[in-house]
Amino acid sequence: ETLAYLCVANGLQRHLNHRDPSLPGKISDFEIDCNARGLWATDPPKTLSDIVEAMFGAVFVDSGLEAAHKSLGHAMKPIVDALTRTLSRIESSDIKSKARAMVHPKQYVHELAGGILSVKSWREEIFAIKKSGCPVWKDGIWGEGERDGSNFIGVIESYGIELIGVEEKSSHVARNRACAITMEVFEKNPDLIDTLKSFTQLFKTEVAEKGKDET
């Protein structure tokens, strides 16, 4: 997502020679979603990141590793500067929480609850049949997956138990948004992760004792 953002922010997509009639619409949707929903709620065409990667590769082939590093630093400078300005305007005690909010939602969930929570995506029609009853966030309200649906459901699970689902047109965005909602819940309820870890430990202990009884 970051490389795709760099591409459109610098207008590089306007110089792309392609024969895909659907690509302009996908690029336009990406730009709109970036402004309306945030970078992590987008599913950019891979072509956009390929353009930026190709430019770095061309610099490396032409001028070597040091020049490639410099070009990468130049391209990333607007993002680094924006982060620096944001962090410099807040109190030092709040920097850690502010920086954490900038982390990719999937990384946040993995680091905070790795081994306890996992994220998956399902086709909506399959999810509705196999996982009925799981709450799904769709169109701004809670509901359930539909058997005749054509979207994707991003799901946060804990040891096979579905905790939350989010419906999106893309499996990539569905997973990201499921993680983002989970991140927001944990931020507002910091004790919840400890409670979840306690339940997980009890679950592991019960499974282990049951295994001993069976042997």
Phi, psi and chi 1 to 4 in degrees:
 res  aa     phi    psi   chi1   chi2   chi3   chi4
   1 GLU       -  -38.5  -66.0   99.8  -24.1      -
   2 THR   -65.7  -44.4  -57.8      -      -      -
   3 LEU   -65.9  -38.0  -68.7 -178.8      -      -
   4 ALA   -63.8  -39.0      -      -      -      -
   5 TYR   -63.7  -43.7  172.4   77.5      -      -
   6 LEU   -59.3  -37.7  -73.9  174.3      -      -
   7 CYS   -62.0  -53.0  179.2      -      -      -
   8 VAL   -73.9  -29.4  -62.6      -      -      -
   9 ALA   -64.5  -28.6      -      -      -      -
  10 ASN  -102.1    3.9  -70.4  -78.7      -      -
  11 GLY    70.2   21.2      -      -      -      -
  12 LEU   -67.5  -27.3  -59.7  178.8      -      -
  13 GLN   -64.2  -20.9   77.3  -80.4    7.5      -
  14 ARG   -70.7  -15.3  -65.9 -164.9  -67.1  -92.7
  15 HIS  -102.4    8.4  -54.8  -76.1      -      -
  16 LEU   -80.8  127.9  177.7   63.9      -      -
  17 ASN   -96.0  112.9 -177.2   11.0      -      -
  18 HIS  -145.9  169.8   67.6   90.5      -      -
  19 ARG  -128.5   29.9  -67.4  175.4  176.5   80.6
  20 ASP  -102.6  105.4 -178.5   -3.7      -      -
  21 PRO   -65.7  -17.8   23.5  -33.3      -      -
  22 SER   -87.6  -14.0   67.7      -      -      -
  23 LEU   -65.1  -44.2 -172.0   56.3      -      -
  24 PRO   -56.6  -40.1  -26.9   36.9      -      -
  25 GLY   -65.5  -39.3      -      -      -      -
  26 LYS   -66.7  -39.1  -67.2  177.7 -179.5  177.4
  27 ILE   -66.2  -41.9  -66.3  174.7      -      -
  28 SER   -62.4  -42.1  177.9      -      -      -
  29 ASP   -62.2  -39.3  -71.3  -16.2      -      -
  30 PHE   -62.6  -44.9  169.9   65.6      -      -
  31 GLU   -62.9  -41.2  -66.2 -179.4   88.8      -
  32 ILE   -65.6  -44.6  -67.1  171.9      -      -
  33 ASP   -64.8  -35.8  -75.1  -17.1      -      -
  34 CYS   -58.4  -43.8  -84.7      -      -      -
  35 ASN   -76.4  -35.4  -65.8  -35.7      -      -
  36 ALA   -89.6  -33.5      -      -      -      -
  37 ARG  -124.7  -10.3  -53.6  174.5   68.1 -168.7
  38 GLY    97.5  157.7      -      -      -      -
  39 LEU   -62.6  -38.1 -170.6   57.6      -      -
  40 TRP   -73.5  -11.3  -52.9  140.0      -      -
  41 ALA  -100.0   26.5      -      -      -      -
  42 THR  -118.4  159.5   65.5      -      -      -
  43 ASP  -133.8   77.1 -172.1   13.4      -      -
  44 PRO   -68.8  150.5   27.4  -35.5      -      -
  45 PRO   -59.2  136.3  -19.3   30.4      -      -
  46 LYS   -60.3  -23.9 -172.1  176.7 -179.3  -60.2
  47 THR   -54.7  -36.7  -55.7      -      -      -
  48 LEU   -65.0  -47.0  -62.5  178.9      -      -
  49 SER   -69.2  -31.6   59.4      -      -      -
  50 ASP   -61.5  -37.0  -73.5  -13.9      -      -
  51 ILE   -60.5  -48.0  -66.8  172.8      -      -
  52 VAL   -65.9  -44.3 -179.5      -      -      -
  53 GLU   -61.5  -39.1  -69.1  173.0   -5.3      -
  54 ALA   -64.0  -37.3      -      -      -      -
  55 MET   -66.0  -43.4  -68.7 -176.3   64.4      -
  56 PHE   -62.1  -41.4  -67.2  149.7      -      -
  57 GLY   -63.8  -38.7      -      -      -      -
  58 ALA   -65.0  -40.2      -      -      -      -
  59 VAL   -64.9  -41.1  173.5      -      -      -
  60 PHE   -62.0  -47.0  171.3   72.4      -      -
  61 VAL   -64.8  -38.7  171.6      -      -      -
  62 ASP   -79.0  -39.6 -178.1   72.1      -      -
  63 SER  -128.8   -2.7  -56.2      -      -      -
  64 GLY    99.4  178.2      -      -      -      -
  65 LEU   -66.2  -43.2 -176.9   59.6      -      -
  66 GLU   -61.4  -42.3 -176.5  176.4   -7.3      -
  67 ALA   -66.0  -36.8      -      -      -      -
  68 ALA   -64.3  -40.0      -      -      -      -
  69 HIS   -61.7  -42.2  -81.3  166.4      -      -
  70 LYS   -65.3  -40.5  -71.4 -178.6  178.7  179.3
  71 SER   -67.1  -36.5   66.7      -      -      -
  72 LEU   -65.2  -43.8  176.4   60.0      -      -
  73 GLY   -61.7  -39.5      -      -      -      -
  74 HIS   -64.8  -42.2  176.1   74.7      -      -
  75 ALA   -68.5  -36.2      -      -      -      -
  76 MET   -85.0   -9.1  -65.3  -63.8  -66.2      -
  77 LYS   -56.4  -43.3 -169.2  175.4 -174.5  -59.5
  78 PRO   -58.8  -38.8  -24.5   35.0      -      -
  79 ILE   -70.4  -45.1  -66.3  177.7      -      -
  80 VAL   -61.7  -42.7  173.8      -      -      -
  81 ASP   -63.0  -40.5  -72.8  -12.5      -      -
  82 ALA   -64.7  -41.6      -      -      -      -
  83 LEU   -64.7  -41.9  -66.3  176.6      -      -
  84 THR   -62.5  -44.0  -58.8      -      -      -
  85 ARG   -62.9  -40.8  -72.7 -166.0  -60.7  -89.3
  86 THR   -63.7  -46.2  -60.9      -      -      -
  87 LEU   -71.4  -30.1  -65.4  176.7      -      -
  88 SER   -74.7  -17.7   65.1      -      -      -
  89 ARG   -88.9   -3.9  -73.6 -163.1  -62.3  -95.1
  90 ILE  -114.7  163.2   59.4  179.9      -      -
  91 GLU   -65.4  148.5  -62.8  -66.7  -28.2      -
  92 SER   -58.9  -32.3   58.0      -      -      -
  93 SER   -68.7  -19.9   58.6      -      -      -
  94 ASP   -99.8   -4.8  -65.1  -29.5      -      -
  95 ILE   -61.9  -42.3  -72.2 -179.5      -      -
  96 LYS   -61.4  -45.7 -175.0  175.3 -179.2 -179.9
  97 SER   -68.9  -36.0   60.9      -      -      -
  98 LYS   -67.6  -42.2 -171.2   68.3  174.9 -179.6
  99 ALA   -64.8  -36.7      -      -      -      -
 100 ARG   -63.7  -34.6 -173.6  167.7   61.1 -115.4
 101 ALA   -66.7  -20.0      -      -      -      -
 102 MET   -87.3   -8.7  -61.3  177.0 -175.3      -
 103 VAL   -71.1  147.6  172.6      -      -      -
 104 HIS   -58.9  134.1 -165.9  -69.1      -      -
 105 PRO   -53.3  -40.2  -27.0   34.5      -      -
 106 LYS   -65.6  -38.5  -74.9 -164.6  -68.2 -173.1
 107 GLN   -65.4  -40.2 -178.8 -178.5  -13.4      -
 108 TYR   -60.0  -49.2  176.7   93.0      -      -
 109 VAL   -62.7  -41.0  170.3      -      -      -
 110 HIS   -65.1  -44.2  175.3   73.3      -      -
 111 GLU   -72.5  -36.4  -68.5 -180.0   -8.1      -
 112 LEU   -78.9  -37.9 -175.8   65.8      -      -
 113 ALA  -136.0   34.3      -      -      -      -
 114 GLY   -60.0  132.7      -      -      -      -
 115 GLY    90.8  -16.6      -      -      -      -
 116 ILE  -106.4  -44.1  -61.8  175.9      -      -
 117 LEU  -112.4  148.1  -59.5  178.3      -      -
 118 SER  -138.0  155.2   61.6      -      -      -
 119 VAL  -120.0  134.6   57.1      -      -      -
 120 LYS  -136.9  168.7  -61.2  179.7 -179.7  178.5
 121 SER  -131.3  145.7   65.5      -      -      -
 122 TRP  -128.7  152.4  -65.5   71.5      -      -
 123 ARG   -71.1  137.8  -68.2 -158.7   65.0   86.6
 124 GLU   -57.7  -42.4 -175.5  177.9    5.1      -
 125 GLU   -65.5  -34.5   64.4  -88.6   23.5      -
 126 ILE   -74.0  -41.7  -61.7  175.1      -      -
 127 PHE   -60.0  -42.0 -179.3   85.0      -      -
 128 ALA   -62.2  -31.6      -      -      -      -
 129 ILE   -81.4  -45.0  -64.8  172.3      -      -
 130 LYS   -89.6  -23.8  -66.0 -171.2  175.5 -177.2
 131 LYS  -126.9   40.2  -55.4  -67.8 -177.8  179.2
 132 SER   -63.7  143.2   61.1      -      -      -
 133 GLY   101.2  -18.5      -      -      -      -
 134 CYS   -75.0  129.0  175.4      -      -      -
 135 PRO   -65.5  134.4   24.8  -33.7      -      -
 136 VAL  -125.5  127.4  174.8      -      -      -
 137 TRP   -85.8  117.1 -177.3 -104.3      -      -
 138 LYS  -147.8  132.4   50.8 -169.3  -60.4 -176.4
 139 ASP    54.6   35.6  -61.7  -33.4      -      -
 140 GLY    82.5    4.5      -      -      -      -
 141 ILE  -139.5  163.3   59.8  173.8      -      -
 142 TRP   -84.7  139.1  -70.9  104.6      -      -
 143 GLY  -156.8 -149.1      -      -      -      -
 144 GLU  -136.1  161.1  -64.9 -174.6    1.9      -
 145 GLY   -65.2  149.1      -      -      -      -
 146 GLU  -107.7  138.4  -60.7  179.6    3.5      -
 147 ARG   -66.1  -23.7  -64.3 -166.0  175.8 -165.9
 148 ASP  -102.7   14.5   58.8  -11.2      -      -
 149 GLY   -74.0  157.4      -      -      -      -
 150 SER  -123.7   10.3   59.1      -      -      -
 151 ASN   -96.9 -165.0  -67.5  -34.2      -      -
 152 PHE  -121.3  151.8  -68.2   87.1      -      -
 153 ILE  -117.4  117.7  -52.2  -67.7      -      -
 154 GLY   -86.8  129.4      -      -      -      -
 155 VAL  -126.2  134.5 -177.8      -      -      -
 156 ILE   -97.5  124.2  -62.7  -67.9      -      -
 157 GLU  -120.5  154.5  -64.5 -177.4   -6.4      -
 158 SER  -135.3  106.3 -179.4      -      -      -
 159 TYR    51.9   48.1  -68.9   94.7      -      -
 160 GLY    84.2   -2.3      -      -      -      -
 161 ILE  -100.8  123.5  -59.9  173.9      -      -
 162 GLU   -78.6  124.2  -64.9   77.6   30.2      -
 163 LEU   -97.0  -38.7  -56.5  179.4      -      -
 164 ILE  -158.0  147.1 -175.7  176.8      -      -
 165 GLY  -130.9  148.6      -      -      -      -
 166 VAL  -132.3  128.8  177.2      -      -      -
 167 GLU   -92.8  132.6  179.3 -166.5   86.0      -
 168 GLU  -147.7  165.6  -73.6  -71.2  -19.5      -
 169 LYS   -73.2  -24.4  -65.7  179.8 -179.8  179.7
 170 SER  -116.4  138.3  157.5      -      -      -
 171 SER   -65.2  -34.8   61.5      -      -      -
 172 HIS   -61.7  -49.0  174.2   78.8      -      -
 173 VAL   -68.7  -36.8  175.4      -      -      -
 174 ALA   -60.3  -43.7      -      -      -      -
 175 ARG   -65.1  -44.7  -71.2 -166.5  -59.8  -90.3
 176 ASN   -60.5  -44.2  -77.5   -6.9      -      -
 177 ARG   -72.0  -32.9  -64.9 -155.9   64.7 -144.0
 178 ALA   -62.4  -41.6      -      -      -      -
 179 CYS   -67.1  -38.2  -70.9      -      -      -
 180 ALA   -64.7  -41.4      -      -      -      -
 181 ILE   -65.9  -41.5  -68.7  177.4      -      -
 182 THR   -61.8  -41.7  -58.1      -      -      -
 183 MET   -60.8  -43.1 -179.0  172.9   71.2      -
 184 GLU   -65.2  -39.3 -174.6  174.3   -9.9      -
 185 VAL   -63.2  -44.1  169.7      -      -      -
 186 PHE   -66.2  -36.1  -74.9  155.2      -      -
 187 GLU   -64.3  -39.5  -72.7  -72.4  -14.8      -
 188 LYS   -82.3  -20.9  -66.7 -178.1  177.2  179.5
 189 ASN  -131.7   73.0  -57.1  -85.9      -      -
 190 PRO   -61.3  -24.3   20.2  -31.7      -      -
 191 ASP   -76.9  -13.7  -64.9  -24.2      -      -
 192 LEU   -65.2  -38.1 -174.7   58.9      -      -
 193 ILE   -65.7  -36.7 -172.8   62.3      -      -
 194 ASP   -66.5  -38.7  -67.6  -31.6      -      -
 195 THR   -63.6  -42.6  -57.9      -      -      -
 196 LEU   -63.8  -40.5 -174.7   58.6      -      -
 197 LYS   -64.6  -36.5  -71.7  179.9  178.5  178.8
 198 SER   -65.7  -44.9  -62.4      -      -      -
 199 PHE   -62.0  -38.1  -80.2  129.4      -      -
 200 THR   -63.8  -42.4  -60.0      -      -      -
 201 GLN   -63.6  -41.7 -172.4   59.2   44.7      -
 202 LEU   -62.6  -40.3  -71.4  173.4      -      -
 203 PHE   -63.0  -44.5  176.8   78.0      -      -
 204 LYS   -62.3  -42.8  -73.3 -177.7  176.4  179.6
 205 THR   -62.9  -42.7  -58.0      -      -      -
 206 GLU   -64.4  -41.1 -176.1  176.4  -20.1      -
 207 VAL   -64.7  -42.4  170.0      -      -      -
 208 ALA   -63.4  -42.7      -      -      -      -
 209 GLU   -67.2  -36.3  -68.8  178.0   -8.9      -
 210 LYS   -65.9  -36.9 -175.9  177.0  179.7 -179.5
 211 GLY   -65.7  -38.5      -      -      -      -
 212 LYS   -65.0  -40.1  -68.6  179.5 -179.5  178.4
 213 ASP   -64.0  -36.4  -67.0  -20.4      -      -
 214 GLU   -72.7  -27.5  -69.9  178.6   -8.0      -
 215 THR   -87.6      -   56.2      -      -      -
